[in-house]
Amino acid sequence: MDAFQGIVKFLLNQKTVIGYSFMALLTVGGERLFSLVAFKCPCSTENVVYGLVFLFAPAWVLLILGFFLNNRSWKLFTGCCVNPRKIFPRGHNCRFFHVLGQITLSSLVAPVMWLSVALLNGTFYECAVSGTTSSRLLRLICKDKPTECWKELHKVSCGKTSMTPTDNEELKLSLQAQSQILGWFLICSASFFSLLTTCVTRCRSKVSYLQLDFWKTYKQKEKEQLENTFLDYAKKLSERNLKCFFENKRPDDFPLPTFAAWEAASELHSFHQSRQHYSTLHRVVEDGLEHSPEDDETTMVLVGTAHNV
């Protein structure tokens, strides 16, 4: 039993790594499925558009899904049309762009994975580049190749050129090599940028490593308890309403947060060293609906830091 609990604890501690690994497997599987089932290079002047659509359209869809599935997106935008000051508070107009940038970076993980896998495979890039009409690109691709390369490059992916099979295969391998180089360049660039942003965030953090670890644990437990409390109170309220409806009597008072409290608890979290509040809900419970303007200054440095632990 202890061994099982240890395994569960290890998996929970590594859920971010496991999640990214699962996302990578889904990306590889999806790319292979597209390549084998849906993708058929037309080997015509439409190669460029066709190849680029298969390369970038799934990445765009994954980016949109990343925004859609990120809870912080809805915390940021919910009610912003009714109260623009929510995203552009006085004196801190850049806060919105800072938080939006963090959401965008987290949403870019899946699209970058897709582009990396697609480029390493080389099929989409090969089709797209083979349809180019740019004289500069043709000069680079068809250098030291037969003259037919200039006129029949778009047929290389299908192997229907008048060139020898050897020359045709060399062109295909050359285009795939270019794609794989770009893929590894993207992977290295994304890894370095991720390390750089993490280092900058940690270096600017006003909270110690242990406190950040405690913050992450608290946020996880609060989220679990909040979901259970929602279910419990929703069940009690629905039972009270149904009972009063069928028994035709006035309901008893049922304590619920005010609209102002709901609004305050839905804000993005602000951390301040003089007030150790580990969530917006924690701040609302201890300080009520008061909101210190100095908290916003720390938000620009620390918002989302706990999510990156």
VENGIZI-V444650 format. One record per residue. RES is the residue in one small letter. PSI is psi as a letter, one per 20 degrees, with the letter a starting at -180 (999 if undefined). D_LAST is the distance of its C-alpha to the last C-alpha in whole Angstrom. Layout:
RES,PSI,D_LAST + RES,PSI,D_LAST
This chain:
m,g,29 + d,h,27 + a,g,26 + f,g,25 + q,h,23 + g,g,21 + i,g,21 + v,g,19 + k,g,17 + f,g,16 + l,h,16 + l,h,14 + n,h,11 + q,k,11 + k,h,12 + t,g,10 + v,g,12 + i,g,15 + g,g,15 + y,h,15 + s,g,17 + f,h,19 + m,g,19 + a,g,21 + l,g,23 + l,h,24 + t,g,24 + v,g,27 + g,g,29 + g,g,29 + e,g,30 + r,h,33 + l,g,34 + f,g,35 + s,g,36 + l,h,39 + v,g,40 + a,h,39 + f,p,40 + k,o,43 + c,p,44 + p,i,47 + c,l,48 + s,a,49 + t,i,49 + e,j,46 + n,g,44 + v,g,42 + v,g,41 + y,g,41 + g,g,38 + l,h,36 + v,g,36 + f,h,35 + l,g,32 + f,h,31 + a,g,31 + p,h,29 + a,h,26 + w,g,27 + v,g,27 + l,h,24 + l,g,23 + i,g,25 + l,h,23 + g,g,20 + f,g,21 + f,h,23 + l,i,20 + n,o,17 + n,h,18 + r,h,17 + s,g,20 + w,h,22 + k,h,21 + l,g,21 + f,i,25 + t,p,26 + g,j,29 + c,h,29 + c,h,32 + v,h,34 + n,n,32 + p,h,31 + r,i,30 + k,h,27 + i,i,25 + f,m,27 + p,q,27 + r,p,30 + g,i,29 + h,l,26 + n,h,27 + c,i,24 + r,g,21 + f,g,22 + f,h,22 + h,g,18 + v,g,17 + l,h,19 + g,g,18 + q,g,14 + i,g,16 + t,g,18 + l,g,15 + s,h,14 + s,i,17 + l,i,18 + v,g,17 + a,g,19 + p,h,22 + v,h,21 + m,g,21 + w,g,25 + l,h,26 + s,g,25 + v,g,27 + a,h,30 + l,h,30 + l,h,30 + n,g,33 + g,i,35 + t,g,37 + f,g,36 + y,g,36 + e,g,39 + c,g,41 + a,g,40 + v,h,41 + s,i,44 + g,j,45 + t,q,45 + t,j,48 + s,p,47 + s,h,49 + r,g,47 + l,g,45 + l,h,48 + r,h,49 + l,g,46 + i,g,46 + c,j,49 + k,p,50 + d,k,52 + k,r,53 + p,q,56 + t,h,57 + e,h,56 + c,h,53 + w,h,53 + k,h,54 + e,k,53 + l,h,49 + h,i,48 + k,i,50 + v,g,48 + s,h,45 + c,i,48 + g,k,50 + k,k,53 + t,r,54 + s,j,58 + m,r,56 + t,q,56 + p,h,54 + t,g,52 + d,h,52 + n,g,50 + e,h,48 + e,g,47 + l,g,46 + k,g,44 + l,h,42 + s,g,42 + l,h,40 + q,h,38 + a,g,37 + q,g,36 + s,g,34 + q,h,32 + i,g,32 + l,h,30 + g,g,28 + w,h,26 + f,g,26 + l,g,24 + i,g,22 + c,g,22 + s,g,21 + a,h,18 + s,g,17 + f,g,17 + f,h,17 + s,g,13 + l,g,13 + l,g,15 + t,h,13 + t,g,9 + c,g,11 + v,g,13 + t,g,10 + r,h,9 + c,h,13 + r,i,14 + s,p,11 + k,j,14 + v,q,12 + s,r,11 + y,g,9 + l,h,10 + q,h,11 + l,h,7 + d,g,7 + f,h,10 + w,g,9 + k,g,7 + t,g,10 + y,g,13 + k,h,12 + q,g,12 + k,h,15 + e,g,17 + k,g,17 + e,g,18 + q,h,21 + l,g,21 + e,g,22 + n,h,25 + t,h,26 + f,g,27 + l,g,29 + d,g,31 + y,h,32 + a,h,33 + k,g,35 + k,g,37 + l,g,37 + s,h,39 + e,g,41 + r,g,42 + n,g,43 + l,h,45 + k,g,47 + c,h,48 + f,g,49 + f,h,51 + e,i,52 + n,l,53 + k,r,52 + r,q,50 + p,q,46 + d,q,45 + d,p,42 + f,o,39 + p,p,36 + l,q,34 + p,q,31 + t,r,33 + f,h,32 + a,h,31 + a,g,29 + w,g,27 + e,g,27 + a,h,25 + a,i,23 + s,i,22 + e,q,21 + l,q,18 + h,p,16 + s,p,17 + f,p,15 + h,p,18 + q,h,18 + s,i,22 + r,o,21 + q,m,18 + h,p,17 + y,j,14 + s,r,15 + t,h,19 + l,g,20 + h,g,20 + r,g,21 + v,h,24 + v,g,25 + e,h,25 + d,i,27 + g,b,28 + l,j,29 + e,q,29 + h,o,26 + s,p,26 + p,h,26 + e,i,24 + d,h,21 + d,h,21 + e,h,21 + t,h,17 + t,h,16 + m,h,17 + v,h,15 + l,i,12 + v,p,12 + g,i,9 + t,h,7 + a,h,5 + h,i,6 + n,j,4 + v,999,0
